[in-house]
Amino acid sequence: MTYRREDWVSMVARLDEADKHLTDYRSLEPRPTTHPTLDQAVWLVWTLGEYLVNVCLEQHGQTAPQDHSQVARARGLFAEQKLKKDYGDLLERLERFRLKASHSGYVKERSTHYSSADVTRAMGEMRELVAEVEAVLRERGKL
């Protein structure tokens, strides 16, 4: 995959879409512990995280993985001082949430649970990653 500006716009818009899903989830009465709107928010934020790591890798001349190894690659980008913060924990957490959202009880870590507050916190960190990758793209004249 090669970076394209229109993909960037579409992918970053997923944060707004995830926020809408969280708003819908929070409006449910009584609020269930799991719901498709909350699961969809998780998926949107997780896919954005993988995309951002791939863009950052590509902009630094590295190959984007296709095996969901973005957690390790994000940690590598931090170690190489290509990112100011280590987003590995965020991406790892989102991966666990995504697996739970996708497969319910059929996951290795059955104790994985997440709430709208967990997703909101993850979105805040994801906004930081967006800002870092956006700065790289602007520096290279891609935005």
N, C-alpha and C positions, 0 to 999 in steps of 0.2 A: 504494500500500500504506500502511496505517496501522499504527502500533505497536500490538501487542497483547501483553499479558503472557505468554500461553501460547505465542506465537511466540518470545518472548525465551527462555523456559525451554528450548524445543525446540532453538533454534539454538545456545545456549550449550552444551547437552549434546553438541553435535557435537565439542567438544574431547575429551571423554571417549571418544567413539566413535572419533575419530582416534587417540587413544592406544592403544585396543584393537587397531586395525589395525596400528599400529607394533609393538606387542608380538608380534602374530602374524607380522609380517614378520621381526622379529629372531629368531624361533624357527626359521626355515627353515634347513635345513642340506643342502647348501651354500646360502648366501644369494645369490640372483640379484641382478644390478644393478637390474633392474626387476621388479615383481610387482604384480598387481592390488590387493593389500592396501596397498601403499605408495601406489599411485595413488589409491586411495579415501581415504586419509588426507589427501592433497594436496587433493582435491576438497572434503572436509568443511571443512578449514581455510580454503580460498579462499572458499567460499560464506558462511562465518561472517564473514569480513572484509568482503565486499560488504554483507552484512546490517547489520553494525555501523556502517559508514559511512552507510548509508541511514537508520538509526535516529537517528544523531547529526545528520545533516542535517535530518531531519524535526523533531527536538526544538528545533532552532535556526531553525525557520521556513523552511527551504529545501526545494526539491523534490528527491526522490531520483531519480537518473538511472536510465534503463533501457537505457543503452548501454555498460555496463561501464566508465564513466569514473570509477569510484570512486578510482582512483589520484590523479588530478588533484583530485578533490573532497576527498580526505583531506588533501592538501597545502594546499588552500584552507582547510580547517577549522583546520589548524595555523597558517597565516598569520594567520587571524582570531582566533587564540588561543582557539578553541573546543576544541582538543585540545592537550595539553601536549607531545606528541611528534609528529613527522612520520612517519606510518606509510606514506607513499607508496612508499618503497623495499620495505618488506615486501609490500605489496599487488602491486607490480610484479613482484617475485620470484615470488610465489605465482601470478600470472597466467601467467608463463612456464612454471612447473612444471605448472600445470593444462593448458595447451595441449599440453605434451609428454605428459602423462598421457592426455589425451583423443585425441590425434592421432598419437602416436608420432613417426615420422620426417617426417610431413607438416606441419611447422611452419616458420615463417620462420627461427627461430634453431635450427638443427639441433644446435648445440653445447650446448644447454641440457641439463644433467644435474642430478639431485638425489639425495640419499641420505637415509636415515632420520635422520641427524644434522642435515641441512638442514631437514627437516620438523620435527624436535624444536625446533630454534632458532626456526623460524617460529611454532610453537605457543606458545613462551615469550613472544614479542612479541605474539602474538594475545591472550594472557591479559592483557597490559598494556592493550591496546585495550579488551578486555571491561571491565576495571576502570574505565577512563576513561568509557566510555559508561554503565556502571552508575551511576557517580556522578552523571552528568547526569540519568538517569532517577530516581534517588532524590531528587535536589534538586527535581525537578518532581512528586514524589509518585506516580510511575508504577511504582515497585517497592516 
